[in-house]
Amino acid sequence: MVSRRPLIFLVLAALTALPSLSSDVYLPALPEVAHTFTTTAVVVQLTLTSCLIGMALGQLAVGPLSDRLGRRRPLLAGMILYTAASIACALAPTAGALVGLRFVQGVAGAAGIVIARAIIRDLYEGVKIAQVFSTLMLISGVAPVIAPLFGAQLLHVTDWRGIFAALAVLGLVVVAAIVFGLPETLPTASRRPRGMGFAQMKGLLADRVFAGCLITAGGAFGAFFAYLAASPFVLQDVYGASPQTYALLFGINAAGMVATGQLNGRILVRRFSVRTIVTAGLGLLLLAGLAMLVLATGLLGHSGLPAVCAVLFVLVSSLGLLIGNANALAMNRTARAAGAASALLGSSSFLVGALVSPMAGLTDSAVPMALIQTFAATAALICFTVLTRGRLHTPEPK
């Protein structure tokens, strides 16, 4: 198993990139989709929403299932279904059919997301989990930037249906990688009996450390999704950035998150406790949220684009200290229900994103985004501090 870990890591990296590729790669083609079906932008945007909801709900089902059946079989079935759903999306006859098929694609893709985290828990323990998650943050940070660019390049040689065909090819590649390169990581003796899925989740939610880490990850994703949803309008419409400037700023912020993630995995976790790093990251996120709120409300007078960009860079960069470490602390709480734990972490993050995204655009200003980010950071910091204090070394929940 040890000799195959580099290949296993490549498979996990592909599975980590799957959410961004599935949701973002065809963003440049949304106007073309609306034109094809002679429908509105609102209807076409439902294809994104249905995919995210499918990913959230699919994780709740697949995670506990992988604790009972092992990782390989549910993952393989999910990726085969993902490939078939991608082909069906390419052939969708109506906008309504595409919305439904995108939900199926999201449910199937959820298998890759949730089982990848569970496999990391099967293979690693302690600080090593934080290091692996930090390395995968490189994929998570780069994929949302590359995916729309890749989709735009595909549109030079094909239409939106060809983009879904490309996702189907990706699905086939992942299926082949699973068949030939991914062994079963959960021994039969470690699997859970039938009917234990919701009982496992209930036990995990009752564990104060896991709950604190879950809320922390949710707060980090809430701040991030508020940024994703509002920043195009805030930076371009409110502060006057051009589309090209916005794309550059988006890439710089993503690079900041990747850089802090790599700093965390290579240096910080070797010198400080993971709890200390998470606390510092939450403090940084809160300060950036408060600064954004001050700028958005004009308490210090009119603020220009450079000041807003600097604050957003700090805010997004702080996530590199939070998301991987919060997941690592949570996954360290259980070796016997890693699938259920991964399901709770993943589904809650997607549901938080679906909730805050429309709220971040309630007004034509940066105030809603800043309020969400400040509230998310405050709630996460308080809950993490209170729920994990003196408890990180307590026995894992049964």
C-alpha positions in Angstrom: 0.0 0.0 0.0 2.8 2.4 0.9 4.5 2.0 -2.5 1.3 2.9 -4.3 0.5 6.0 -2.3 1.9 8.4 -5.0 -0.6 6.9 -7.5 -3.4 7.0 -4.9 -2.6 10.6 -4.3 -3.0 11.4 -8.0 -6.4 9.8 -8.0 -7.4 11.8 -4.9 -6.2 15.0 -6.6 -8.4 14.2 -9.6 -11.4 13.6 -7.3 -10.7 16.8 -5.4 -10.8 18.8 -8.6 -14.1 17.2 -9.7 -16.5 19.7 -7.9 -14.9 22.8 -9.6 -14.7 21.1 -13.0 -18.3 19.9 -12.8 -19.7 23.3 -11.7 -17.3 25.8 -13.2 -16.0 24.5 -16.5 -19.1 25.3 -18.5 -19.7 28.8 -16.9 -18.5 30.5 -20.1 -21.1 28.6 -22.1 -24.1 29.6 -20.0 -25.3 32.3 -22.5 -25.0 29.7 -25.3 -27.1 27.2 -23.3 -29.8 29.8 -22.8 -29.8 30.5 -26.5 -30.0 26.9 -27.4 -33.1 26.3 -25.3 -34.5 29.8 -25.9 -34.8 30.3 -22.1 -33.7 32.8 -19.5 -30.5 33.2 -17.5 -32.4 32.3 -14.3 -33.4 28.9 -15.7 -29.9 28.1 -16.9 -28.5 29.1 -13.5 -30.7 26.4 -12.0 -28.3 23.9 -13.7 -25.6 25.1 -11.4 -27.8 25.1 -8.3 -29.1 21.5 -9.0 -25.6 20.2 -9.4 -24.5 21.7 -6.0 -27.6 20.4 -4.3 -26.9 17.0 -5.8 -23.3 17.1 -4.5 -24.5 18.0 -1.0 -27.2 15.3 -0.7 -25.1 12.7 -2.5 -22.4 12.9 0.1 -24.9 12.2 2.9 -25.8 9.0 1.2 -22.5 7.8 -0.2 -20.3 8.6 2.9 -22.0 6.1 5.3 -22.4 3.6 2.5 -18.6 3.5 2.0 -18.2 2.8 5.8 -20.3 -0.4 5.2 -19.2 -1.5 1.7 -15.7 -0.2 1.6 -14.4 2.7 -0.4 -13.7 1.2 -3.8 -17.1 -0.2 -4.9 -19.2 3.0 -4.1 -16.5 5.2 -5.7 -16.4 3.1 -8.8 -20.2 3.0 -9.1 -20.4 6.8 -8.5 -17.8 7.6 -11.2 -19.5 5.3 -13.7 -22.8 7.1 -13.1 -21.0 10.4 -13.3 -19.7 9.5 -16.7 -23.1 8.4 -17.9 -24.8 11.5 -16.5 -22.2 13.7 -18.3 -23.0 12.0 -21.6 -26.8 12.5 -20.9 -26.2 16.2 -20.2 -24.4 16.5 -23.5 -27.6 15.1 -25.2 -30.2 16.9 -23.1 -33.2 17.9 -25.2 -34.6 20.6 -23.0 -33.5 23.0 -20.2 -35.6 21.1 -17.7 -33.9 17.8 -18.6 -30.5 19.5 -18.2 -31.4 20.7 -14.8 -32.5 17.2 -13.7 -29.5 15.5 -15.3 -27.1 18.0 -13.6 -28.6 17.0 -10.2 -27.8 13.3 -11.1 -24.3 14.4 -12.1 -23.9 16.1 -8.8 -25.1 13.1 -6.8 -22.7 10.8 -8.7 -19.8 13.2 -8.4 -20.4 13.4 -4.6 -19.0 9.9 -4.4 -15.6 11.2 -5.4 -15.6 14.1 -3.0 -16.7 12.3 0.1 -14.8 9.1 -0.4 -11.5 11.0 -1.2 -11.6 12.5 2.3 -12.4 9.1 3.8 -9.5 7.5 2.0 -7.1 10.1 3.4 -8.3 9.2 6.9 -7.8 5.5 6.1 -4.2 6.0 5.1 -3.0 8.8 7.4 -3.2 9.9 11.0 -2.5 12.9 13.1 -0.5 15.8 11.7 0.0 13.9 8.4 -3.7 14.3 7.6 -3.3 18.1 7.9 -0.3 18.0 5.5 -2.1 15.9 2.9 -5.2 18.2 3.1 -3.0 21.2 2.7 -1.4 19.7 -0.4 -4.8 19.0 -1.8 -5.7 22.7 -1.1 -3.4 23.4 -4.1 -5.8 21.6 -6.3 -8.9 23.2 -4.6 -7.4 26.6 -5.1 -6.3 26.3 -8.7 -9.2 24.3 -10.1 -11.8 27.1 -9.8 -9.5 29.4 -11.7 -8.5 26.9 -14.4 -11.9 25.4 -15.0 -13.6 28.4 -16.6 -10.5 29.1 -18.7 -10.5 25.5 -19.9 -14.2 25.8 -20.7 -13.6 29.0 -22.7 -10.8 27.3 -24.7 -13.1 24.3 -25.4 -15.7 26.7 -26.8 -13.3 27.6 -29.6 -13.5 24.1 -30.9 -16.9 22.8 -29.7 -20.2 24.0 -28.2 -21.6 23.5 -24.6 -22.5 20.0 -25.4 -18.9 19.2 -26.2 -17.9 20.5 -22.7 -20.1 17.8 -21.1 -18.6 15.3 -23.5 -15.2 16.4 -22.1 -16.4 15.8 -18.6 -17.5 12.3 -19.6 -14.0 11.6 -20.9 -12.6 12.8 -17.6 -15.0 10.5 -15.8 -13.7 7.6 -17.9 -10.1 8.4 -17.0 -11.0 8.5 -13.3 -12.8 5.2 -13.6 -9.7 3.6 -15.3 -7.5 5.1 -12.5 -9.7 3.6 -9.8 -9.8 0.2 -11.5 -6.0 0.0 -12.1 -4.5 2.3 -9.4 -6.7 2.5 -6.3 -6.8 -0.5 -3.9 -9.4 -0.9 -1.2 -8.3 1.2 1.8 -10.9 0.1 4.3 -10.4 -3.5 5.5 -13.4 -5.7 5.9 -12.9 -6.0 9.7 -13.1 -2.2 10.0 -16.4 -1.8 8.2 -19.6 -0.8 9.9 -22.8 -3.0 10.0 -25.9 -2.2 8.0 -28.1 0.7 9.3 -25.3 2.4 11.2 -25.0 5.5 8.9 -27.4 7.9 10.7 -26.3 6.6 14.1 -22.7 7.4 13.2 -23.7 10.9 12.1 -25.6 11.4 15.3 -22.7 10.3 17.4 -20.3 12.6 15.5 -22.5 15.6 15.9 -22.7 14.9 19.6 -18.9 15.0 19.8 -18.0 18.6 20.7 -14.6 18.6 18.9 -16.1 17.3 15.7 -19.0 19.8 15.9 -16.6 22.6 16.5 -14.5 21.7 13.5 -17.7 21.2 11.4 -18.8 24.8 12.3 -15.4 26.1 11.6 -15.2 24.5 8.1 -18.8 25.8 7.5 -17.8 29.3 8.5 -14.8 29.3 6.3 -16.9 28.0 3.3 -19.6 30.6 4.1 -17.1 33.4 3.9 -15.6 31.9 0.7 -18.9 31.4 -1.1 -20.0 34.9 -0.2 -16.8 36.1 -1.9 -17.4 33.9 -4.9 -21.0 35.0 -5.4 -20.5 38.8 -4.7 -17.0 39.7 -5.8 -17.8 39.8 -9.6 -20.4 42.5 -9.0 -18.6 44.2 -6.1 -15.3 44.6 -7.8 -16.6 45.4 -11.3 -19.9 47.3 -10.7 -19.1 49.0 -7.4 -15.3 49.6 -7.6 -14.9 49.8 -11.4 -12.6 46.8 -12.2 -12.7 45.6 -15.7 -13.5 42.0 -16.5 -9.8 41.4 -17.3 -8.8 43.0 -14.0 -11.3 41.0 -12.1 -10.0 37.8 -13.6 -6.4 38.8 -12.6 -7.5 39.7 -9.0 -9.4 36.4 -8.7 -6.3 34.5 -9.8 -4.1 36.4 -7.3 -6.5 35.7 -4.4 -6.6 32.0 -5.4 -2.8 32.0 -5.4 -2.8 33.5 -1.9 -5.0 30.7 -0.6 -2.8 28.1 -2.2 0.4 29.7 -0.8 -0.9 29.7 2.8 -2.1 26.2 2.3 1.4 25.1 1.3 3.0 27.1 4.1 0.7 25.4 6.5 1.5 21.9 5.2 5.2 22.3 4.8 6.2 24.5 7.8 3.4 25.6 10.2 2.0 22.1 11.2 5.6 21.1 12.1 6.1 24.0 14.5 2.6 24.7 15.9 -0.4 22.7 16.9 -3.2 22.4 14.3 -5.6 24.0 16.8 -3.3 27.0 17.2 -3.1 27.5 13.4 -6.9 27.2 13.0 -7.4 29.8 15.8 -5.0 32.2 14.2 -6.6 31.6 10.8 -10.1 32.4 12.2 -8.7 35.6 13.9 -7.2 36.6 10.5 -10.5 35.9 8.8 -12.4 37.9 11.4 -10.1 40.9 11.1 -10.4 40.9 7.3 -14.2 40.6 7.5 -14.3 43.6 9.9 -12.0 45.6 7.6 -14.2 44.7 4.6 -17.3 45.8 6.6 -15.6 49.2 7.4 -14.7 49.8 3.8 -18.1 48.7 2.5 -20.1 51.0 4.9 -17.8 53.9 4.2 -17.0 54.6 7.9 -13.6 55.9 6.9 -14.8 57.7 3.8 -14.8 56.4 0.2 -12.4 53.4 -0.3 -10.8 52.6 -3.6 -10.2 49.4 -5.4 -6.7 48.8 -4.1 -7.8 48.8 -0.4 -10.7 46.5 -1.1 -8.4 44.1 -3.1 -5.8 44.0 -0.3 -8.5 43.1 2.3 -10.0 40.4 0.1 -6.5 39.0 -0.5 -6.0 38.6 3.2 -9.5 37.2 3.7 -9.2 34.5 1.0 -5.6 33.7 1.9 -6.6 33.0 5.5 -8.8 30.1 4.2 -5.6 28.2 3.4 -5.0 27.9 7.1 -8.6 26.9 7.9 -10.3 24.5 5.5 -7.6 21.8 5.4 -6.8 22.0 9.1 -10.5 22.0 10.2 -11.1 18.9 8.0 -8.0 17.2 9.4 -9.0 17.8 13.0 -12.5 16.6 12.3 -11.4 13.5 10.4 -8.9 12.7 13.2 -11.9 12.2 15.5 -12.9 9.0 13.9 -11.2 6.1 12.1 -14.3 3.9 12.2 -16.8 6.2 10.6 -14.6 8.2 8.2 -17.3 8.0 5.4 -20.0 9.5 7.7 -17.6 12.2 9.0 -16.6 13.1 5.4 -20.3 13.2 4.4 -21.2 15.7 7.2 -18.2 17.9 6.4 -18.8 18.0 2.7 -22.6 18.3 2.6 -22.7 21.0 5.2 -20.1 23.1 3.2 -22.1 22.8 0.0 -25.4 23.6 1.8 -23.8 26.7 3.5 -22.6 27.8 0.1 -26.1 27.4 -1.4 -27.6 29.4 1.4 -25.2 32.4 1.5 -24.6 32.8 -2.2 -28.0 34.5 -2.9 -27.8 36.5 0.4 -24.4 38.0 -0.6 -26.1 39.8 -3.5 -29.1 41.3 -1.7 -28.0 44.9 -2.4 -25.8 46.6 -4.9 -23.0 47.0 -2.5 -20.3 45.0 -0.7 -22.2 45.3 2.7 -24.1 41.9 2.5 -20.8 40.1 1.6 -18.9 41.7 4.4 -21.7 41.1 7.0 -21.8 37.4 6.0 -18.0 37.1 6.2 -17.8 38.8 9.6 -20.7 36.8 11.1 -19.3 33.5 9.7 -15.8 34.2 11.2 -17.2 35.3 14.5 -19.5 32.3 14.9 -16.7 29.9 13.8 -14.1 31.4 16.2 -16.4 31.3 19.2 -17.7 27.8 18.5 -14.2 26.4 17.8 -12.7 28.0 20.9 -15.4 26.8 23.2 -16.1 23.4 21.8 -12.5 22.2 21.3 -10.8 23.7 24.4 -9.0 20.9 26.3 -10.8 18.2 24.3 -8.7 17.4 21.3 -7.1 14.4 23.0 -10.4 12.9 24.3 -11.4 9.5 22.9 -13.2 9.5 19.6 -17.0 9.2 19.5 -18.4 5.7 19.2 
